[in-house]
Amino acid sequence: MESKDDFSIVHWSGDLTNPAMAVETYKDAKIGQVLEFHSGIAMNSVQDKAWVCPQLDCNDVSMFAFRNQCWYKEKDYPKNPYPLLQLALSQDEVYVIGTFMTGEWSKLSIR
């Protein structure tokens, strides 16, 4: 949450067999387009960039940017054949770190 007028809400059913998720982003107290994805999300501190797996049948990560109340895909990262448990953004916002179901992890440079 950036402020009471600028914030995001992540939705998930809580069903472990259904990894589908969505994020609602509000800027200036107006809701924008909902971004749907699965398994996890990493967002920057001002909540205008998100790294997600946008396709339910695929574990590839894409970066989306929030502009004019809409999410736009800006970058696709290299193919990922491994199921992801979570995504996280480094504190300095330089890397997205993915944790795989095997316990291994990988990091992607976002610059």
N, C-alpha and C positions, 0 to 999 in steps of 0.2 A: 504494500500500500504506500503510494507516494503522498497522497493527501486524501481528504474526504471526498474530493471531486475527481481524483485520478487514482484508479486502483484496478486490480484484476481479481477475478474469482475463478478458481479452477473447479470444475465439476467432474466427479467420477461416481459411478454407482456403488462402489464398495464391493462389488462382485469380483472375486479373484479370477474367475473364468472369463471376464469381460474387461479387457484393458482399455476400452474406448473412453476418451476424456474430451473435455472442451474447456476453453477459457473465454470468459467474457471480460472485455477491457472497457473501462469507462475513462474518458478524458473530458474535462470540463463538465462533469456530471452527466454526460451523454454516453449511452452504450453504443459500442461499435459492433462491427461484424464479429460473430462468434467463430473462433478457430477450433476446428475439431482435429484430434490426433489420438495417439495411443501410447501407453506405457510410461510416459514421463514428459516433463517440460523443464526447460531452463529459460529464465527470463533475466534481462539486465535490470539494473536498479531503477531506471525510469520507465520500465515496462513498455518499451517501444520496439523491442526485439525479442523473439522467442525461437528456441531451437526445439524441434519436435520431430516425431516420426509421423508424417501426415497420412500414410496409407496403412490400413489395418493389416494387410497381408504382406507387409514389408517392414524391415527394421532400419531402413536408410533414414538418415537425419537431414533435415532441411532447416534453413534459417528464414524466418518471416519477419518483416518489418511492418509496424503499425503506423499508417499515414492516412489522414483524411477519414478516420473512423473505420478503416478496412485493413485487414492483414494481407500483405503481398509477399509471395515467395520470392526471396532474393538470391538464395544460394542453396545448391544441393551439394552435400559432402560425399566422399567416396562410398561406394557400396558397402553395406554392413550385413553379413549373413547371420550374425549372432543375435538372439533375442535380448533386448535391453530390459533391465530392471528399473533404471533411473538415469536421468540426465542432471547435471549440475554445472553451473557456471562458476569459474574460479573467482575469487574475491576481487582480483584486479581486472576481471572481465576480458581476459586474454584467451582463455581456453574453455571449451565445453568438455566435460568429462562424462563418459558413459560407463556405467557398470553393467556387465553382462551377467546372465544367469549362472555362469560358471564361476563367478566371483572375480573374474579378471576385469580389467578396466582399460580404457583407451581414452586419449585426449585428442581433440581437434583444435587446431589454431583457428581462431575466428577472424583474424585479420587478413 
